Amino acid sequence: MTKVPITVRGAEKLRVELKQLKSEARPKVVKAIAEARAHGDLKENAEYHAAKEEQGFIEARIRDVEAKLSNAQIIDVTKLADQGRVIFGATVDLVGEEDGREVSYQIVGDDEADISAGMVSISSPVARALIGREEGDLVEVAAPGGRIAYEITQIRYI
């Protein structure tokens, strides 16, 4: 399998979620199943069926998170030499050429992306347009709403 890039923060979030699922959610649903079994006939026991369904969701999520962590290539951008170029994990400050609006994006893995937090996926049009560029470069992004032009004002490896 190919390795999938992820930031240190993203990997830690996955580890925390996995620990929570295994140490809290899984035992809680096992207990709920045991309590529902104690109520008698399982064929018509809605509590039992709901708990079993929840158990299936939890186990699937555990497998999903474990797979993501096993295929992750954790990249700590703070340990990389300052190359002056936009790379995975870098935080890039931009100014819109048309409206002068300032935005800041960190380029992260697909599973970490959260545009409201300023984190864009490495496979997004914005990240693809920024990778390899330098401060002062003009970048044109082919966004779903049309082309957007930005100037890179600062690149930070934080």
Secondary structure, DSSP 8 states (H G I E B T S, - for coil): ---EEEEHHHHHHHHHHHHHIIIIIHHHHHHHHHHHHHTS-STT-HHHHHHHHHHHHHHHHHHHHHHHHHTEEEE-GGGS---SB--TT-EEEEEETTT--EEEEEEE-TTT-BGGGTEEETTSHHHHHHTT-BTT-EEEEEETTEEEEEEEEEEE--
